[in-house]
Amino acid sequence: MTSSNYNFDDLVERKDGNAVAQHGFKNYIFTEAQVAEFTYPDEELIPLWIADMAFASAPEIVDAIRQRLDNPIFGYTKILDSDFYKNFANWTRSRYDWTCKEEELLSTAGVIPALYSLIEYICDANDKIITFTPAYSYFKRSADYHNIDIVYSPLVNEQNEFCMDFDDFREKTKDPKVKLCIFCHPHNPTGRLWTEEELREFGNICIENNVTIISDEIHCDITRTGVHHTPLAKLFPENENIITCMAPSKSFNLAGLLFAIIIIPDERLRKTWKRKHYLFENPLGLAAAQAAYGKGGPWLSELSAYLDENFSFVKDYLAEYLPEAIFKVPEATYFAWLDMRAYFPKKENLTFYFAKHAGVILEGGNMFVADADGFMRLNLACPRSVLEEALERIVKVCK
Ligand SMILES: Cc1ncc(COP(=O)(O)O)c(C=O)c1O
């Protein structure tokens, strides 16, 4: 499909030998011995794993970076004026009917480093963290790094429709050691966009039990057309213990520019953050973020329409060629979360299986912490032709 202003069918080559999607999986998700068993040559592998996109970023953003390059001084940079806040506040107001206060907005090189820092600032050695599973792996890794126990509340799955189990979650948060919940909204990997009702029940349980929430909303801009995200913090304006993470990185394919936003309403925690966290910005990342929130709306709308069609394509393709795979088009994210248990024994390492036999690099099973055996995640943020080829190869080795 060629959309009116941007072409998401374009096959954009990643010329950078350091592009993680293309070159970085070998020492990250596979051992050398596993890679040696791959049946496709490197140049034919299709990366549908890490959460960035195979699309060129918005030309409005690329132009802004170019303009910034015209001023060739890249010294220490920090958000000092209100321009960025105004842009970001306009963005969240128009999309979510919500804004944070200017003083609450902090920036960071990424949500991952922010998680590591926040756990250190919020938790003591004997505290526990709770999260829903399956989960984004860094939720566990950041807790493990600090030797903080992590408690899981498994999502309930009915035909790939995922819900929080509030009875289980309530019971587990009653443990006074549980201090922090790392919450993913929209949820990676399932793509669930929690409803206001669900968010209220979840939030109230945390408040009743004095549990601080990090609401990782990094995927919030990527929703199916017509579906609206509600920031958790919007529903609890008086509560200072909800930290919100947002970023232009997923929405506009800017992860390598290392810029994300952390909104911390609690003044004491903010002071700790400012005392301990590295406070400078990458000037190109900041220029890109400004342009993304200021001018990126039309590009994002067209991207969403393209992703909608990718999801429909996958749904139809699976219905025809892999009818036992359970899949539901998610409300948000560019991830398809597939239940493949009809085709594989629960313990099959799907990531390795498909890399080896189909030359498709995807993420599955225990890469998502727990409760994910037999499931795999496909990143659909790629041109349809790439997706079609990947699905063909996947189907071929499932039979
Ligand atoms: C839920 C979630 N949080 C955080 C990140 C990474 O954030 P960053 O690149 O800003 O460190 C990802 C990337 O996949 C993610 O899915």
The ligand as an SDF file (V2000), in Angstrom:
LIG
                    3D

 16 16  0  0  0  0  0  0  0  0999 V2000
    7.4140   -2.2170   27.7370 C   0  0  0  0  0  0  0  0  0  0  0  0
    8.7440   -1.6680   27.3110 C   0  0  0  0  0  0  0  0  0  0  0  0
    9.4000   -0.8240   28.1130 N   0  0  0  0  0  0  0  0  0  0  0  0
   10.6050   -0.3190   27.7710 C   0  0  0  0  0  0  0  0  0  0  0  0
   11.2110   -0.6640   26.5900 C   0  0  0  0  0  0  0  0  0  0  0  0
   12.5580   -0.1120   26.2400 C   0  0  0  0  0  0  0  0  0  0  0  0
   12.6000    1.2400   26.5110 O   0  0  0  0  0  0  0  0  0  0  0  0
   13.8610    2.1240   26.1380 P   0  0  0  0  0  0  0  0  0  0  0  0
   14.3040    1.8030   24.7710 O   0  0  0  0  0  0  0  0  0  0  0  0
   13.3240    3.5290   26.2810 O   0  0  0  0  0  0  0  0  0  0  0  0
   14.8950    1.8440   27.1820 O   0  0  0  0  0  0  0  0  0  0  0  0
   10.5640   -1.5590   25.7330 C   0  0  0  0  0  0  0  0  0  0  0  0
   11.2070   -1.9790   24.4850 C   0  0  0  0  0  0  0  0  0  0  0  0
   10.8440   -2.9160   23.8770 O   0  0  0  0  0  0  0  0  0  0  0  0
    9.3020   -2.0600   26.0940 C   0  0  0  0  0  0  0  0  0  0  0  0
    8.6290   -2.9050   25.3020 O   0  0  0  0  0  0  0  0  0  0  0  0
  1  2  1  0
  2  3  1  0
  2 15  2  0
  3  4  2  0
  4  5  1  0
  5  6  1  0
  5 12  2  0
  6  7  1  0
  7  8  1  0
  8  9  2  0
  8 10  1  0
  8 11  1  0
 12 13  1  0
 12 15  1  0
 13 14  2  0
 15 16  1  0
M  END
$$$$
